[in-house]
Amino acid sequence: MHRRSAVLLAIALAVLVAALPLHIRALAQDPPVAPRLTIDVVVVDRDNRAVDALGPADFRVTLDGRVVSVTSALRVLRGPGAAEAAALQGARDGTRSFAAEPVRTVLIIIDQTLVERGDEARIVQAARMLLDRLGLDDRVAIGHVPVAARTPVTFTTDRPSAYAALRAASGQAIPGAAEAVQEVADKAAVDPSRDRGEAERILEHVLPPREAEALASVPFEDLERVRVSLGGLQGYLRGLEPIPGRKTVILFTGGLPSTSRTLGIRSDEVARMAARAHAAVYVIGVPRSRADRREVPDFSVLEAFAVKSGGTFNTLDRDANKTIERFVPDLSACYALSVDVAPGGQAPTRPLKVETTRRGVTLHASSWAAMHDDPADGVVWAPTPSAGASPDAAPPRAPVGNRRAPADETARARSPELDLALSRLTDYVEAYQRAFSIVVAEELYQQNVDNTSTKLRSDLLLIRPANGQSWTSFRDVYEVNGARVRDRDERLRRLFIERPPSDAIAQLQAIKDESTRYNIGPIQRDLNVPLYPLCVVASENRWRFQFTPGRRGESGGQPVWRVEYEEKVRPTIIRNPRTSGDVPMKGWFEADPVSGAIVETHMEAEDREVKGTFSVKYKRDATLGLWLPSEMKEDYTFVVSPPIGARSLPLVGRMGARATYTNFRRFQVTTEEKVKIEKEGGGGRW
């Protein structure tokens, strides 16, 4: 077993460089000169879907009480698939500007101070569901309130570490109990026995001057909870300011104490801090689960703050997916409005009001404008369409010389929504292959042909051969019908270590041959690995297929959108090895419309001799944070022709196979950035 693990580790290390995330820095040209002041605006329709095709005339902006001219409305697509979709839409419509933010920065904060003990389990579950809806390349950090001094907060693409940080959450609110204050104070390194003056001094920053005397009527334990809660949030917002680009903050909270209503806390002060941090805050209120509530939490201040920061307020439902669905579309796209105002000599934040003349839509924008100098904010600019350019040629990440005419003749009329869905699938598959390339799975594979069967136990890996451009699955069989495979280690050594790096084509063929070594039946095939259908939406193959939108629904509680495909280009990807004829593919993917995560695939391939169906179901792995294959099924119908001269008729045969996957293991590769928080006034600074 030790020798087996060592060999697998050597193989994994050989592909680590290929597995590192790559971020698109530009599509075709340098961006135009940065506008002097930009305002982020999210617009959704009655179905809570992002609204496109808006221009400067559709917005009315009031700054410092004066209407200002909107000079441009840049459509910024965000998250997986954003870069390609922005390029495609920009190529189809030269009258609007498109850009993309392929990698988002998301901070999830759990306010333990105001979450009732025992309710943290619901928050952790909801936060995990939220993480599942983000892209694999999105940078995510988990924060907690109270904030300990010099707490490291890591923005990372590594989902397991984010899950571990979530599990550390612990509700601390006990209604009316002074013990909760003591616990909060201990973790925040403050002295609860000191004079009220310190708590009052910090709260005065968010109180109207004339209403500060209301502090005298609020119990000290409630003052302390409000101080720690709001101070912690402000500390995180200050910490976000040096990080370039727009940020999204998701705050889970149990609400302020009911006695704090007498304080008249100003949400504007915190909203101004969010504007300076270039952050929109989405507050998720967590109702208390105890039946004997002695106080009703107050969400009004937090709701007002969320709206004024450009986010929304939502109450956590029993079905957390429904809550997440209400605001996740906000993270998918926005408009960056350029306004005609000079930045020189202006205040850091200025009162702002954004309205739209479009009916039947909802607009989310900050109530404060802040000047931002973000030369490296992660925005990728769509190219200016060239004369005669095909709107759906090979994806823009491919060299211009490799572009070919699209198989999809309806590409010009295809909806922007389908454009984005396909681009998300492609981005997801590329990120997924990088992530899966450092994962090893155990496969139990049963093949049946008539009265013959074989049972294989294997390790399944995803390998990019030396100098190869695409990934290929490798089935390393170590047991056949209960008998161990003796030459396994030597085969792996010859295949991955002794073969020269320049021999990429031969190595790829050797990997395929080895993976099919124990196939049975008359059908020669190398597609019987669970990730094979993903090749359809790979950037080098997508132009071969025509795609059409299918039904929307759910799969195992996961919102999904079916995308159907049919191969139109000849020669086809799959070839009949006996006749060298075409074997076209068709089928569908079911995927999360927000993240592009694929949850099920179905593929059919057919010619005159054989018809095959191939389906794969995926299951979310709570440890690795990936949708991993759980079951693969194959079903083939084939025709066996009689020998030449024989009088017998052709025979029709059938074969089937089923594989299940367990014991996924990961070799760690991550992208992350760490910052530290300095505690100040119970809240903290970074």
C-alpha positions as CSV (number, residue, x, y, z in Angstrom):
1,M,0.0,0.0,0.0
2,H,2.9,2.3,0.8
3,R,4.5,1.7,-2.6
4,R,1.1,2.3,-4.3
5,S,0.7,5.6,-2.6
6,A,4.2,6.7,-3.5
7,V,3.7,6.0,-7.2
8,L,0.4,7.9,-7.1
9,L,2.0,10.8,-5.4
10,A,4.8,10.9,-8.1
11,I,2.1,11.0,-10.8
12,A,0.2,13.7,-9.0
13,L,3.4,15.8,-8.6
14,A,4.0,15.5,-12.3
15,V,0.8,17.4,-13.1
16,L,0.9,20.0,-10.4
17,V,2.3,22.7,-12.6
18,A,-0.5,22.1,-15.1
19,A,-3.0,22.1,-12.2
20,L,-2.2,25.7,-11.0
21,P,-5.0,28.1,-11.7
22,L,-4.6,30.5,-14.7
23,H,-6.4,33.9,-14.8
24,I,-7.1,35.6,-18.0
25,R,-5.5,39.1,-17.9
26,A,-6.7,40.4,-21.3
27,L,-8.8,39.3,-24.2
28,A,-7.7,41.4,-27.2
29,Q,-6.7,44.9,-26.4
30,D,-5.8,47.3,-23.6
31,P,-8.8,48.7,-21.7
32,P,-9.8,52.3,-22.4
33,V,-8.8,55.1,-20.0
34,A,-10.3,54.5,-16.6
35,P,-13.3,56.7,-16.0
36,R,-13.1,59.3,-13.3
37,L,-15.9,58.0,-11.2
38,T,-17.7,54.7,-11.6
39,I,-20.8,53.4,-9.9
40,D,-21.8,49.7,-9.6
41,V,-25.5,49.0,-10.2
42,V,-27.3,45.7,-10.2
43,V,-30.6,45.4,-12.2
44,V,-32.8,42.4,-12.0
45,D,-36.3,41.6,-13.4
46,R,-39.4,40.2,-11.8
47,D,-38.0,36.7,-12.0
48,N,-34.8,37.9,-10.3
49,R,-32.7,37.5,-13.4
50,A,-30.1,40.0,-14.4
51,V,-31.2,42.5,-17.0
52,D,-29.0,43.2,-20.0
53,A,-29.3,45.7,-22.9
54,L,-29.5,48.8,-20.7
55,G,-27.7,52.0,-21.8
56,P,-26.7,55.3,-20.2
57,A,-30.1,56.7,-21.0
58,D,-31.8,54.1,-18.9
59,F,-30.2,55.5,-15.7
60,R,-30.6,58.7,-13.7
61,V,-27.8,59.5,-11.2
62,T,-28.0,62.2,-8.5
63,L,-24.8,63.1,-6.8
64,D,-24.6,65.6,-3.9
65,G,-28.3,66.4,-4.7
66,R,-27.5,67.3,-8.3
67,V,-28.3,65.2,-11.4
68,V,-25.1,64.3,-13.3
69,S,-24.6,63.0,-16.8
70,V,-24.1,59.2,-17.3
71,T,-21.5,59.0,-20.0
72,S,-21.4,55.2,-20.4
73,A,-23.0,52.0,-18.9
74,L,-20.4,49.2,-19.0
75,R,-22.0,45.7,-18.7
76,V,-19.7,43.7,-16.4
77,L,-20.3,40.0,-16.4
78,R,-19.0,38.3,-13.2
79,G,-17.8,34.9,-12.2
80,P,-17.3,31.7,-14.3
81,G,-17.6,32.2,-18.0
82,A,-17.7,35.9,-17.7
83,A,-14.7,36.6,-20.0
84,E,-15.8,34.6,-22.9
85,A,-19.5,35.6,-22.7
86,A,-18.5,39.3,-22.6
87,A,-16.4,38.8,-25.7
88,L,-19.2,37.0,-27.6
89,Q,-21.7,39.6,-26.6
90,G,-19.4,42.4,-27.5
91,A,-18.7,40.8,-30.9
92,R,-22.4,40.6,-31.6
93,D,-23.4,44.1,-30.6
94,G,-21.0,47.0,-31.3
95,T,-23.3,49.6,-29.7
96,R,-22.8,48.4,-26.1
97,S,-19.7,47.9,-24.0
98,F,-19.0,44.6,-22.2
99,A,-16.4,43.6,-19.7
100,A,-15.8,40.7,-17.3
101,E,-14.7,40.0,-13.8
102,P,-13.8,36.3,-14.0
103,V,-12.6,36.0,-10.4
104,R,-14.7,37.4,-7.6
105,T,-13.6,38.3,-4.1
106,V,-16.2,37.1,-1.5
107,L,-16.0,37.5,2.3
108,I,-18.4,35.5,4.4
109,I,-18.8,36.9,8.0
110,I,-20.6,35.1,10.8
111,D,-21.5,37.4,13.6
112,Q,-21.3,35.0,16.5
113,T,-22.0,37.7,19.0
114,L,-25.6,38.0,17.8
115,V,-26.3,34.4,16.8
116,E,-28.1,32.3,19.4
117,R,-26.2,29.3,20.7
118,G,-27.2,26.3,18.6
119,D,-28.2,28.3,15.5
120,E,-24.7,28.2,14.1
121,A,-25.4,24.8,12.5
122,R,-28.0,26.4,10.2
123,I,-25.6,29.1,9.3
124,V,-22.8,26.7,8.5
125,Q,-25.1,24.7,6.3
126,A,-26.3,27.8,4.4
127,A,-22.8,29.2,4.0
128,R,-21.7,25.8,2.6
129,M,-24.5,26.0,0.1
130,L,-23.4,29.5,-0.9
131,L,-19.8,28.4,-1.4
132,D,-21.1,25.6,-3.7
133,R,-22.8,28.3,-5.9
134,L,-19.5,30.2,-6.4
135,G,-16.9,29.5,-9.1
136,L,-13.9,27.2,-8.4
137,D,-11.6,30.1,-9.1
138,D,-13.4,32.7,-6.9
139,R,-11.4,33.8,-3.9
140,V,-13.3,33.3,-0.6
141,A,-12.5,34.2,3.0
142,I,-14.4,33.3,6.2
143,G,-14.5,35.8,9.0
144,H,-16.0,35.7,12.5
145,V,-17.1,38.3,15.0
146,P,-15.8,38.9,17.7
147,V,-12.4,39.4,16.0
148,A,-9.4,38.3,17.9
149,A,-6.2,40.5,17.6
150,R,-4.1,39.8,14.5
151,T,-6.4,37.2,13.2
152,P,-5.3,36.0,9.8
153,V,-8.0,36.1,7.2
154,T,-7.2,34.1,4.0
155,F,-8.8,34.7,0.6
156,T,-8.3,31.3,-1.1
157,T,-9.6,29.1,-3.9
158,D,-9.2,26.1,-1.5
159,R,-12.8,25.1,-0.5
160,P,-11.8,22.5,2.2
161,S,-10.0,25.2,4.2
162,A,-13.0,27.5,3.9
163,Y,-15.3,24.7,5.1
164,A,-12.9,24.2,8.1
165,A,-13.2,27.9,9.0
166,L,-17.0,27.7,8.8
167,R,-17.1,24.8,11.2
168,A,-15.3,26.9,13.8
169,A,-18.4,29.2,14.1
170,S,-20.2,29.1,17.5
171,G,-23.2,31.1,18.5
172,Q,-22.7,33.1,21.6
173,A,-26.0,35.0,22.2
174,I,-28.1,34.0,25.2
175,P,-31.1,36.4,25.5
176,G,-30.9,38.3,28.7
177,A,-28.0,36.4,30.1
178,A,-24.9,38.4,31.3
179,E,-22.8,35.2,30.9
180,A,-23.0,35.7,27.1
181,V,-21.5,39.2,27.5
182,Q,-18.7,37.7,29.6
183,E,-17.9,35.1,26.9
184,V,-17.9,37.7,24.1
185,A,-15.7,40.0,26.1
186,D,-13.3,37.2,26.9
187,K,-12.9,36.3,23.2
188,A,-12.7,40.0,22.2
189,A,-10.0,40.6,24.9
190,V,-12.0,43.4,26.6
191,D,-12.9,43.9,30.3
192,P,-16.7,43.8,30.9
193,S,-16.3,45.4,34.3
194,R,-14.8,48.7,33.0
195,D,-16.8,51.9,32.7
196,R,-19.5,52.2,30.1
197,G,-17.5,55.0,28.6
198,E,-15.5,52.8,26.2
199,A,-18.6,51.2,24.7
200,E,-20.3,54.5,24.4
201,R,-17.3,56.1,22.8
202,I,-17.2,53.5,20.0
203,L,-21.0,53.6,19.4
204,E,-21.0,57.4,19.1
205,H,-19.5,56.9,15.7
206,V,-22.7,55.4,14.4
207,L,-25.2,57.5,16.5
208,P,-26.6,60.9,15.7
209,P,-25.0,63.4,18.1
210,R,-28.3,64.5,19.6
211,E,-29.4,61.0,20.3
212,A,-26.2,59.8,22.1
213,E,-27.9,60.3,25.4
214,A,-30.1,57.3,24.6
215,L,-27.0,55.2,25.6
216,A,-27.9,55.8,29.2
217,S,-31.1,53.8,28.9
218,V,-29.5,50.7,27.3
219,P,-28.2,47.8,29.6
220,F,-24.5,47.5,29.5
221,E,-24.6,43.9,28.2
222,D,-26.6,45.0,25.2
223,L,-24.2,47.9,24.6
224,E,-21.3,45.5,24.6
225,R,-23.0,43.2,22.1
226,V,-23.8,46.0,19.7
227,R,-20.3,47.5,20.2
228,V,-18.6,44.1,19.4
229,S,-20.9,43.4,16.5
230,L,-20.7,46.7,14.7
231,G,-17.1,47.2,15.6
232,G,-16.2,43.8,14.1
233,L,-18.0,44.6,10.9
234,Q,-16.3,48.0,10.6
235,G,-13.0,46.3,11.1
236,Y,-13.5,43.9,8.2
237,L,-14.7,46.7,5.9
238,R,-11.5,48.7,6.7
239,G,-9.5,45.7,6.0
240,L,-11.0,45.3,2.5
241,E,-10.1,48.8,1.4
242,P,-6.5,48.0,0.2
243,I,-7.7,45.0,-1.8
244,P,-8.4,46.1,-5.4
245,G,-11.6,45.5,-7.2
246,R,-15.2,45.1,-6.1
247,K,-15.9,42.8,-3.2
248,T,-19.0,41.0,-1.9
249,V,-19.6,40.6,1.8
250,I,-22.2,38.1,3.1
251,L,-23.1,38.7,6.7
252,F,-24.9,36.1,8.8
253,T,-26.4,37.7,11.9
254,G,-29.0,37.1,14.6
255,G,-30.0,40.8,14.7
256,L,-29.3,43.5,17.2
257,P,-30.8,43.5,20.7
258,S,-34.2,44.9,20.8
259,T,-33.1,47.6,23.3
260,S,-30.7,49.0,20.7
261,R,-33.8,50.5,18.9
262,T,-33.6,53.4,21.3
263,L,-30.1,54.2,20.1
264,G,-31.1,55.5,16.7
265,I,-28.0,53.9,15.1
266,R,-27.1,55.4,11.8
267,S,-26.7,52.9,9.0
268,D,-25.2,55.5,6.7
269,E,-21.8,55.5,8.5
270,V,-21.3,51.8,7.9
271,A,-22.6,52.1,4.4
272,R,-20.0,54.8,3.7
273,M,-17.3,52.5,4.9
274,A,-18.6,49.8,2.5
275,A,-18.4,52.3,-0.4
276,R,-14.8,53.1,0.5
277,A,-14.1,49.4,0.5
278,H,-15.8,49.0,-2.9
279,A,-18.0,46.4,-1.3
280,A,-21.7,45.4,-1.4
281,V,-23.0,43.8,1.7
282,Y,-25.7,41.1,1.7
283,V,-27.2,40.6,5.2
284,I,-28.8,37.2,6.0
285,G,-30.9,37.5,9.2
286,V,-31.1,34.3,11.2
287,P,-34.3,34.1,13.2
288,R,-33.9,32.5,16.6
289,S,-35.0,28.9,16.9
290,R,-36.0,28.9,20.5
291,A,-39.7,29.0,21.3
292,D,-39.4,30.9,24.6
293,R,-37.9,34.1,23.2
294,R,-37.6,36.8,25.7
295,E,-36.6,39.4,23.2
296,V,-37.3,40.0,19.5
297,P,-34.0,40.8,17.6
298,D,-33.9,44.0,15.6
299,F,-32.9,43.7,11.9
300,S,-34.0,47.2,10.8
301,V,-30.6,48.8,11.1
302,L,-28.8,45.9,9.4
303,E,-31.4,45.8,6.6
304,A,-31.0,49.6,6.0
305,F,-27.2,49.2,5.9
306,A,-27.4,46.4,3.4
307,V,-29.6,48.3,1.1
308,K,-27.5,51.4,1.3
309,S,-24.4,49.5,0.5
310,G,-25.9,48.2,-2.7
311,G,-26.8,44.8,-1.3
312,T,-30.0,43.2,0.1
313,F,-31.4,41.9,3.3
314,N,-32.8,38.3,3.4
315,T,-34.1,36.1,6.1
316,L,-32.7,32.6,6.3
317,D,-35.5,30.2,5.3
318,R,-35.7,26.6,6.4
319,D,-34.7,25.8,2.8
320,A,-31.4,27.7,2.6
321,N,-31.3,27.3,-1.1
322,K,-34.3,29.5,-1.5
323,T,-32.6,32.3,0.5
324,I,-29.4,32.0,-1.6
325,E,-31.4,32.1,-4.8
326,R,-32.7,35.5,-3.9
327,F,-29.4,37.3,-4.0
328,V,-26.9,35.0,-6.0
329,P,-28.0,36.6,-9.3
330,D,-26.7,39.9,-8.0
331,L,-23.2,38.4,-8.1
332,S,-23.5,37.4,-11.7
333,A,-23.5,40.8,-13.4
334,C,-23.7,44.5,-12.8
335,Y,-23.4,47.8,-14.7
336,A,-20.5,50.1,-14.1
337,L,-21.8,53.6,-14.8
338,S,-19.4,56.3,-15.7
339,V,-20.6,59.8,-14.6
340,D,-19.4,63.1,-15.8
341,V,-17.8,64.5,-12.6
342,A,-14.2,65.5,-11.8
343,P,-12.6,63.7,-8.8
344,G,-10.3,66.5,-7.7
345,G,-10.9,68.1,-4.3
346,Q,-14.0,66.0,-3.6
347,A,-15.0,64.3,-0.3
348,P,-14.0,60.6,0.0
349,T,-17.7,59.6,-0.1
350,R,-20.6,61.6,-1.4
351,P,-24.4,61.1,-1.3
352,L,-25.6,59.1,-4.3
353,K,-29.0,58.1,-5.7
354,V,-29.4,55.9,-8.8
355,E,-32.7,55.3,-10.5
356,T,-33.8,53.7,-13.7
357,T,-36.5,54.6,-16.3
358,R,-37.0,50.9,-17.2
359,R,-40.2,49.5,-15.8
360,G,-40.7,46.2,-14.1
361,V,-37.1,45.9,-12.8
362,T,-35.4,46.3,-9.4
363,L,-32.2,48.3,-9.0
364,H,-29.5,47.8,-6.3
365,A,-26.9,50.5,-5.8
366,S,-25.0,52.1,-3.0
367,S,-26.3,55.3,-1.4
368,W,-22.7,56.6,-1.4
369,A,-20.2,57.3,-4.1
370,A,-16.5,56.8,-3.4
371,M,-13.5,57.4,-5.6
372,H,-11.6,54.1,-6.4
373,D,-8.2,53.8,-8.0
374,D,-8.3,50.1,-9.1
375,P,-5.8,49.7,-12.0
376,A,-5.7,46.0,-11.4
377,D,-9.2,45.3,-10.3
378,G,-9.5,42.0,-12.3
379,V,-11.8,43.4,-15.0
380,V,-11.2,41.9,-18.4
381,W,-12.3,44.1,-21.3
382,A,-14.2,42.6,-24.3
383,P,-12.6,43.2,-27.7
384,T,-14.0,45.6,-30.2
385,P,-15.6,43.4,-32.9
386,S,-13.7,43.3,-36.1
387,A,-15.4,43.4,-39.5
388,G,-16.6,40.0,-40.6
389,A,-15.8,38.3,-37.3
390,S,-17.8,35.2,-36.4
391,P,-19.8,35.8,-33.3
392,D,-19.2,32.2,-32.1
393,A,-15.8,31.2,-33.4
394,A,-13.6,29.2,-31.2
395,P,-13.5,30.8,-27.7
396,P,-11.3,33.9,-27.3
397,R,-8.8,32.0,-25.1
398,A,-7.7,30.0,-28.2
399,P,-5.1,31.5,-30.6
400,V,-6.6,33.4,-33.5
401,G,-5.0,31.0,-35.9
402,N,-7.0,28.1,-34.5
403,R,-10.4,29.7,-34.8
404,R,-12.9,27.9,-37.0
405,A,-16.4,28.5,-38.1
406,P,-19.0,27.5,-35.5
407,A,-21.3,24.5,-36.0
408,D,-24.1,26.3,-34.4
409,E,-25.8,28.3,-37.2
410,T,-28.1,30.0,-34.7
411,A,-25.1,31.5,-32.8
412,R,-25.9,35.0,-33.9
413,A,-29.5,34.8,-32.5
414,R,-28.5,32.9,-29.4
415,S,-29.6,34.5,-26.2
416,P,-27.0,36.2,-23.9
417,E,-28.2,33.9,-21.2
418,L,-27.3,30.8,-23.1
419,D,-24.0,32.4,-24.1
420,L,-23.2,32.9,-20.4
421,A,-24.4,29.4,-19.5
422,L,-22.1,27.8,-22.1
423,S,-19.2,29.9,-21.1
424,R,-19.7,29.0,-17.5
425,L,-19.7,25.3,-18.5
426,T,-16.4,25.7,-20.3
427,D,-14.8,27.7,-17.5
428,Y,-16.1,25.2,-14.9
429,V,-14.7,22.2,-16.9
430,E,-11.3,23.8,-17.2
431,A,-11.2,24.7,-13.5
432,Y,-12.7,21.4,-12.6
433,Q,-10.0,19.5,-14.5
434,R,-7.3,21.4,-12.7
435,A,-8.9,20.5,-9.4
436,F,-9.6,16.9,-10.3
437,S,-6.1,16.4,-11.5
438,I,-4.9,16.3,-7.9
439,V,-7.7,13.9,-6.9
440,V,-7.5,10.1,-6.9
441,A,-10.7,8.1,-6.7
442,E,-11.3,4.4,-6.2
443,E,-13.4,2.8,-8.9
444,L,-15.5,-0.4,-8.8
445,Y,-16.3,-1.2,-12.4
446,Q,-18.5,-4.1,-13.4
447,Q,-18.8,-5.0,-17.2
448,N,-21.3,-7.5,-18.6
449,V,-21.5,-9.1,-22.1
450,D,-24.0,-11.9,-22.5
451,N,-22.9,-14.5,-19.9
452,T,-19.4,-12.9,-19.4
453,S,-18.6,-10.4,-16.7
454,T,-15.6,-8.8,-15.2
455,K,-15.1,-6.8,-12.0
456,L,-12.3,-4.2,-11.9
457,R,-10.9,-2.3,-9.0
458,S,-8.9,0.7,-10.0
459,D,-7.5,4.1,-9.1
460,L,-8.9,6.8,-11.4
461,L,-6.7,9.9,-12.1
462,L,-6.9,12.8,-14.5
463,I,-3.6,13.3,-16.3
464,R,-2.3,15.9,-18.7
465,P,0.5,14.2,-20.7
466,A,3.8,15.9,-21.1
467,N,3.5,18.8,-23.5
468,G,-0.2,18.0,-23.9
469,Q,-3.0,20.6,-24.2
470,S,-5.9,18.5,-22.9
471,W,-6.5,16.3,-19.9
472,T,-7.3,12.6,-20.2
473,S,-8.5,10.1,-17.6
474,F,-6.3,7.2,-16.5
475,R,-7.7,4.0,-15.1
476,D,-5.0,2.3,-13.1
477,V,-6.4,-1.2,-12.6
478,Y,-5.0,-3.0,-9.5
479,E,-7.5,-5.9,-9.1
480,V,-9.3,-8.0,-11.7
481,N,-12.1,-10.3,-10.4
482,G,-10.4,-10.4,-7.0
483,A,-6.9,-11.1,-8.3
484,R,-4.2,-8.5,-7.8
485,V,-2.4,-7.1,-10.9
486,R,1.3,-8.0,-10.5
487,D,3.1,-5.6,-13.0
488,R,1.2,-2.5,-11.9
489,D,4.1,-0.5,-10.5
490,E,6.4,-1.2,-13.4
491,R,3.7,-0.2,-15.9
492,L,3.2,3.1,-14.1
493,R,7.0,3.7,-14.0
494,R,7.4,3.1,-17.8
495,L,4.3,5.2,-18.6
496,F,4.9,8.3,-16.5
497,I,8.6,8.4,-15.5
498,E,10.7,6.7,-18.2
499,R,8.9,8.1,-21.3
500,P,10.6,11.3,-22.6
501,P,8.6,14.5,-22.2
502,S,8.7,15.2,-25.9
503,D,6.8,12.0,-26.7
504,A,3.4,13.5,-25.8
505,I,1.3,11.8,-28.5
506,A,2.8,8.4,-27.9
507,Q,2.3,8.9,-24.1
508,L,-1.3,9.9,-24.6
509,Q,-2.0,6.8,-26.7
510,A,-0.2,4.6,-24.2
511,I,-2.4,6.0,-21.4
512,K,-5.6,5.3,-23.4
513,D,-4.4,1.8,-24.2
514,E,-3.6,1.1,-20.6
515,S,-6.9,2.4,-19.4
516,T,-8.8,0.0,-21.8
517,R,-6.5,-3.0,-21.0
518,Y,-9.3,-4.9,-19.3
519,N,-12.3,-3.9,-21.3
520,I,-14.4,-6.9,-22.5
521,G,-16.8,-7.3,-25.4
522,P,-16.5,-6.7,-29.2
523,I,-16.7,-2.9,-28.9
524,Q,-13.3,-1.2,-28.8
525,R,-13.7,1.9,-26.7
526,D,-11.7,4.4,-24.7
527,L,-14.5,6.7,-23.6
528,N,-15.7,4.6,-20.7
529,V,-14.4,7.0,-18.1
530,P,-16.7,9.3,-16.2
531,L,-15.2,12.6,-17.2
532,Y,-15.3,11.9,-21.0
533,P,-18.5,13.8,-21.7
534,L,-16.9,17.0,-20.4
535,C,-14.9,17.1,-23.7
536,V,-18.1,18.5,-25.4
537,V,-17.8,21.9,-23.7
538,A,-14.0,22.0,-23.7
539,S,-12.8,25.1,-25.5
540,E,-11.1,23.2,-28.3
541,N,-14.3,21.2,-29.1
542,R,-17.3,23.4,-28.4
543,W,-17.5,24.8,-31.9
544,R,-18.3,21.4,-33.2
545,F,-21.7,21.3,-31.5
546,Q,-25.1,22.9,-31.7
547,F,-26.5,23.8,-28.2
548,T,-30.0,24.5,-27.2
549,P,-31.5,25.4,-23.8
550,G,-33.6,22.8,-22.1
551,R,-35.8,22.7,-19.0
552,R,-35.1,24.2,-15.6
553,G,-35.6,22.3,-12.4
554,E,-33.9,20.7,-9.5
555,S,-31.6,17.7,-9.1
556,G,-31.2,16.5,-5.5
557,G,-32.2,19.9,-4.2
558,Q,-29.7,21.6,-6.6
559,P,-31.2,24.2,-9.0
560,V,-30.2,23.0,-12.5
561,W,-30.6,24.1,-16.1
562,R,-30.4,21.5,-18.9
563,V,-28.3,22.3,-21.9
564,E,-28.7,20.0,-24.9
565,Y,-26.1,19.4,-27.6
566,E,-25.7,17.7,-30.9
567,E,-22.5,17.2,-32.9
568,K,-22.6,18.8,-36.3
569,V,-19.1,18.8,-37.6
570,R,-17.4,15.9,-39.5
571,P,-15.2,14.1,-38.9
572,T,-16.6,13.5,-35.5
573,I,-14.7,13.2,-32.2
574,I,-15.6,9.5,-31.8
575,R,-14.6,7.2,-34.7
576,N,-15.5,3.6,-35.3
577,P,-12.1,1.8,-35.1
578,R,-13.2,-0.9,-37.5
579,T,-14.7,1.2,-40.3
580,S,-13.0,4.6,-39.5
581,G,-16.5,6.1,-39.8
582,D,-18.1,8.9,-38.0
583,V,-20.0,8.3,-34.7
584,P,-21.7,11.6,-33.9
585,M,-22.6,12.5,-30.3
586,K,-25.7,14.1,-28.8
587,G,-27.0,14.4,-25.3
588,W,-27.3,16.9,-22.4
589,F,-25.8,18.4,-19.3
590,E,-27.6,19.4,-16.2
591,A,-25.7,22.1,-14.4
592,D,-26.0,24.9,-11.9
593,P,-26.9,28.0,-14.0
594,V,-25.0,30.2,-11.6
595,S,-21.7,28.4,-11.1
596,G,-21.7,26.0,-14.1
597,A,-21.2,23.0,-11.8
598,I,-22.2,19.9,-13.7
599,V,-24.4,17.5,-11.7
600,E,-25.4,15.0,-14.4
601,T,-24.4,14.1,-18.0
602,H,-26.1,12.0,-20.6
603,M,-24.5,11.1,-24.0
604,E,-25.6,9.0,-26.9
605,A,-23.4,8.0,-29.9
606,E,-24.6,5.9,-32.8
607,D,-23.6,4.6,-36.3
608,R,-24.8,1.6,-38.3
609,E,-23.0,-0.9,-36.2
610,V,-23.3,0.3,-32.6
611,K,-25.5,2.5,-30.4
612,G,-24.3,3.5,-27.0
613,T,-25.7,5.5,-24.1
614,F,-23.5,6.9,-21.4
615,S,-24.7,8.6,-18.2
616,V,-22.8,10.0,-15.2
617,K,-24.2,11.3,-12.0
618,Y,-22.3,13.5,-9.7
619,K,-22.5,14.0,-6.0
620,R,-21.2,16.9,-3.9
621,D,-18.2,15.9,-1.7
622,A,-18.4,17.7,1.6
623,T,-14.7,17.3,2.2
624,L,-13.2,18.3,-1.1
625,G,-15.8,20.9,-2.1
626,L,-16.2,19.4,-5.6
627,W,-19.0,17.7,-7.5
628,L,-17.4,14.3,-8.0
629,P,-18.6,11.3,-10.1
630,S,-20.7,8.9,-8.0
631,E,-22.1,6.6,-10.7
632,M,-21.4,5.8,-14.4
633,K,-23.6,3.7,-16.5
634,E,-23.1,2.4,-20.1
635,D,-25.4,0.5,-22.4
636,Y,-24.5,-0.6,-25.9
637,T,-26.4,-2.4,-28.7
638,F,-24.2,-3.7,-31.4
639,V,-24.4,-5.7,-34.6
640,V,-22.1,-8.7,-35.3
641,S,-21.8,-9.3,-39.0
642,P,-21.4,-13.0,-40.1
643,P,-18.2,-14.0,-42.0
644,I,-18.1,-13.3,-45.7
645,G,-19.9,-16.0,-47.6
646,A,-21.9,-17.2,-44.5
647,R,-25.7,-17.5,-44.9
648,S,-26.5,-16.6,-41.3
649,L,-28.0,-13.3,-40.4
650,P,-26.2,-10.6,-38.4
651,L,-26.5,-11.0,-34.7
652,V,-27.6,-8.2,-32.3
653,G,-25.8,-8.2,-29.0
654,R,-25.9,-6.0,-25.9
655,M,-23.4,-5.1,-23.3
656,G,-23.6,-2.9,-20.2
657,A,-21.4,-1.6,-17.4
658,R,-21.8,0.2,-14.2
659,A,-19.1,1.9,-12.1
660,T,-19.2,3.5,-8.7
661,Y,-16.6,5.9,-7.1
662,T,-15.5,6.2,-3.5
663,N,-12.5,7.2,-1.3
664,F,-11.6,10.4,-3.1
665,R,-8.2,11.7,-2.0
666,R,-6.6,15.0,-2.7
667,F,-3.0,16.3,-3.3
668,Q,-3.1,19.9,-2.1
669,V,-2.6,22.8,-4.5
670,T,-4.2,26.2,-3.7
671,T,-4.1,29.9,-4.5
672,E,-4.5,32.2,-1.5
673,E,-3.7,35.6,0.0
674,K,-3.5,36.3,3.7
675,V,-4.0,39.6,5.6
676,K,-4.0,40.2,9.4
677,I,-6.6,42.0,11.5
678,E,-5.4,44.4,14.2
679,K,-8.0,44.6,17.0
680,E,-9.2,48.1,17.8
681,G,-12.1,48.9,20.0
682,G,-13.5,45.4,20.0
683,G,-13.9,45.4,16.3
684,G,-10.5,45.3,14.6
685,R,-8.4,46.6,11.7
686,W,-6.5,44.7,9.1
